[in-house]
Amino acid sequence: MQPNYLIVGSGLSALVFGALMANSGKKVQLLEAHEHPGGFGHTFELAKKYRFNAQLHYVWDCGEGQTVNRVLKKLGLDQEVTFERYDPDGFDHMRMPGYKLNMPSDPDELVRRLSALFPDNSKQIRRFVDAVERTGAGMKKLSPPIDPMMLVKHPVEVIGTAQYLNSTLQDVFDKFQLPQAAQTLLALQWPDFLLPPNQLSFYAWVALFRGYQSGAFYATQHFEHVINALVNVIESHGGQVLLSHKVTRFKLTERTVTGVEATDLVTQKTHQFTGDIVICNIDPQQAAKMIGENMFSKTVRRKLDYEYSASNFMAYCVVKDLDMRDYGFGKWNLFHTGHQSLNEAFSQMYEHNDFSNPSFAITTPTLLTDANRDCPEDCQVVELLTVANYGYFKALKARDRKAYYQKKQEILDSILDVIEERYVPNFREHMVFHVTGSPTTNERYCLCPQGNSYGSKLTPKNMGLGRLNHQASLNHFYFCNASSGYPGFAPTVWTGALLYQRLSGDVILGDR
Ligand SMILES: Cc1cc2nc3c(=O)[nH]c(=O)nc-3n(C[C@H](O)[C@H](O)[C@H](O)COP(=O)(O)OP(=O)(O)OC[C@H]3O[C@@H](n4cnc5c(N)ncnc54)[C@H](O)[C@@H]3O)c2cc1C
């Protein structure tokens, strides 16, 4: 019997959609090209003892009654899949020459801390933080599925929020005339978007910033457990997750998608798969190219015309006989910049491939939970993240592999120089393992075009009214991924759950 839902890709939104459908009695089959499920959320093991999650560092909306919790409850997983909260008194530690700010959950405390650093600007700071709060509340009313009554009941919030539809974070910093250093401290989590303030949608920044303010979390049993739990729901309800199956063609009868052709990457054999409805978790632009762009409606073609988000550099490191807590690390991330202006820092790294004064994030997964599944007892995992240019790395790798490896090493070295100078002297002496990932690594393992990290670029244009959603304009075919919803752990859980809600009529996301 063919499945009710044939799902291409096993990223988070696909797994959530598949698990919810399987749990409701539908037959579900997923095809995933990689040997691990989870897309960017997959975990890999190296040297037979170190485990790294590909890209998930910290997540939001996991508290009681929030999106992730609602979905887990529906799946009967809320007791099994739990989360540890980052320090609410400072979930992100922002560091730049001359300034330190530990980002608190409480907006009033944020105003107090920033006002202590910039006493002449306390009024502007208060007004900016209030605008962020109001915009965040308004965005909840405006997020799909929109309830028209909600708009009528809250006109001030809605109109106040709508005024920022086309604004970048920089536009809003300028409007409130925040001092440069305050702007930089507030926006230092830029690796979470891989965009600087002068390009980043204010909406995107507000959603993530407020999300983490209301609770930044790490999975108690690491993120591998979250992915495995979702796969287990699918399989225990008779569904299938077929790994190492790369979809090479979508099959259509006129404008109805009926199935796909996939290559088993282990046997190199080609197989045909059919489904009543086909769900597309792979990049929508890529899928449209495979299907033929002219098959899609004009409106969808316009929405598919998005620019990809930037790609990134990652270093997965293991240190031995070094407790990062002795050097000020703990249940928080550290974000560093040497530049006063993040717009300049970004441009130097992304456009000029110059990492001599890098801005980057440091995360320490081992310190975020007591479940020690990522490395031996005497070790800790430390991950480093910054932006990297796909075109540059792709060309370098094709032209000169040695130069490609040297560039990765150069980026790592300049980050390690900063770490040793400012945060952990002798870090290198304790580093017993490391592996680095570039934009081409993302492309190779997650099959994301141009190594894009967050789907479509998080600019005002892509975050506005013309944003793609689940509707693909073909029969029996829906998009379900970061670019047709929103990127991030909680947003992709929401994307999968919203599609489930729309197709099944079973309301689980609840009131806003
Ligand atoms: C550097 C980085 C850091 C991040 N950090 C965080 C973080 O700290 N917190 C957070 O909340 N989010 C973070 N994210 C974002 C988050 O990981 C993603 O938004 C989310 O996991 C994307 O899920 P998705 O459903 O869109 O699918 P994806 O993860 O994009 O998965 C798509 C899947 O489809 C498969 N596929 C593609 N083509 C084919 C094909 N032809 N046949 C079969 N399978 C195919 C791929 O192999 C992949 O498994 C980060 C992302 C990056 C890159």
The ligand as a Tripos MOL2 file, in Angstrom:
@<TRIPOS>MOLECULE
LIG
   53    58     1     0     0
SMALL
NO_CHARGES

@<TRIPOS>ATOM
      1 C1         25.5790   27.0430   11.2160 C.3       1 LIG1
      2 C2         24.1930   26.8130   11.6650 C.ar      1 LIG1
      3 C3         23.8900   26.9860   12.9910 C.ar      1 LIG1
      4 C4         22.5820   26.8300   13.4170 C.ar      1 LIG1
      5 N1         22.3310   26.9710   14.7400 N.ar      1 LIG1
      6 C5         21.0770   26.8570   15.1840 C.ar      1 LIG1
      7 C6         20.8090   26.9880   16.5630 C.ar      1 LIG1
      8 O1         21.7000   27.1490   17.3810 O.2       1 LIG1
      9 N2         19.5180   26.9530   16.9610 N.ar      1 LIG1
     10 C7         18.4950   26.7860   16.0830 C.ar      1 LIG1
     11 O2         17.3430   26.8130   16.5270 O.2       1 LIG1
     12 N3         18.7320   26.5850   14.7550 N.ar      1 LIG1
     13 C8         20.0000   26.6240   14.3000 C.ar      1 LIG1
     14 N4         20.2550   26.4370   12.9650 N.ar      1 LIG1
     15 C9         19.1240   26.3230   12.0220 C.3       1 LIG1
     16 C10        18.4660   24.9620   11.9880 C.3       1 LIG1
     17 O3         19.4450   23.9680   12.1190 O.3       1 LIG1
     18 C11        17.7170   24.7830   10.6380 C.3       1 LIG1
     19 O4         16.9200   25.9090   10.3620 O.3       1 LIG1
     20 C12        16.8040   23.5640   10.6120 C.3       1 LIG1
     21 O5         17.4350   22.4370   11.1720 O.3       1 LIG1
     22 C13        16.3780   23.3150    9.1630 C.3       1 LIG1
     23 O6         15.4280   22.2710    9.0820 O.3       1 LIG1
     24 P1         14.6720   21.9330    7.7340 P.3       1 LIG1
     25 O7         13.4340   21.2060    8.0970 O.co2     1 LIG1
     26 O8         14.5400   23.1560    6.9010 O.co2     1 LIG1
     27 O9         15.5560   20.8870    6.9730 O.3       1 LIG1
     28 P2         17.1220   20.7110    6.6330 P.3       1 LIG1
     29 O10        17.9090   20.6560    7.8910 O.co2     1 LIG1
     30 O11        17.5140   21.6980    5.5940 O.co2     1 LIG1
     31 O12        17.0990   19.2820    6.0280 O.3       1 LIG1
     32 C14        16.7720   18.9740    4.7010 C.3       1 LIG1
     33 C15        17.0670   17.5120    4.4950 C.3       1 LIG1
     34 O13        16.7570   17.1570    3.1490 O.3       1 LIG1
     35 C16        17.7400   16.2490    2.6940 C.3       1 LIG1
     36 N5         17.7810   16.2860    1.2330 N.ar      1 LIG1
     37 C17        18.1080   17.3290    0.4410 C.ar      1 LIG1
     38 N6         18.0500   16.9860   -0.8530 N.ar      1 LIG1
     39 C18        17.6540   15.6910   -0.8740 C.ar      1 LIG1
     40 C19        17.3870   14.7650   -1.9220 C.ar      1 LIG1
     41 N7         17.5310   15.1050   -3.2000 N.pl3     1 LIG1
     42 N8         16.9790   13.5200   -1.5840 N.ar      1 LIG1
     43 C20        16.8100   13.1520   -0.2800 C.ar      1 LIG1
     44 N9         17.0720   13.9880    0.7400 N.ar      1 LIG1
     45 C21        17.4790   15.2400    0.4450 C.ar      1 LIG1
     46 C22        19.0260   16.7600    3.3110 C.3       1 LIG1
     47 O14        20.0330   15.7700    3.3420 O.3       1 LIG1
     48 C23        18.5440   17.1540    4.7000 C.3       1 LIG1
     49 O15        18.6280   16.0850    5.6060 O.3       1 LIG1
     50 C24        21.5640   26.5020   12.4990 C.ar      1 LIG1
     51 C25        21.8800   26.2540   11.1530 C.ar      1 LIG1
     52 C26        23.1850   26.3920   10.7440 C.ar      1 LIG1
     53 C27        23.5580   26.0700    9.3390 C.3       1 LIG1
@<TRIPOS>BOND
     1     1     2 1
     2     2     3 ar
     3     2    52 ar
     4     3     4 ar
     5     4     5 ar
     6     4    50 ar
     7     5     6 ar
     8     6     7 ar
     9     6    13 1
    10     7     8 2
    11     7     9 ar
    12     9    10 ar
    13    10    11 2
    14    10    12 ar
    15    12    13 ar
    16    13    14 ar
    17    14    15 1
    18    14    50 ar
    19    15    16 1
    20    16    17 1
    21    16    18 1
    22    18    19 1
    23    18    20 1
    24    20    21 1
    25    20    22 1
    26    22    23 1
    27    23    24 1
    28    24    25 2
    29    24    26 1
    30    24    27 1
    31    27    28 1
    32    28    29 2
    33    28    30 1
    34    28    31 1
    35    31    32 1
    36    32    33 1
    37    33    34 1
    38    33    48 1
    39    34    35 1
    40    35    36 1
    41    35    46 1
    42    36    37 ar
    43    36    45 ar
    44    37    38 ar
    45    38    39 ar
    46    39    40 ar
    47    39    45 ar
    48    40    41 1
    49    40    42 ar
    50    42    43 ar
    51    43    44 ar
    52    44    45 ar
    53    46    47 1
    54    46    48 1
    55    48    49 1
    56    50    51 ar
    57    51    52 ar
    58    52    53 1
@<TRIPOS>SUBSTRUCTURE
     1 LIG1         1 GROUP 0 **** ****
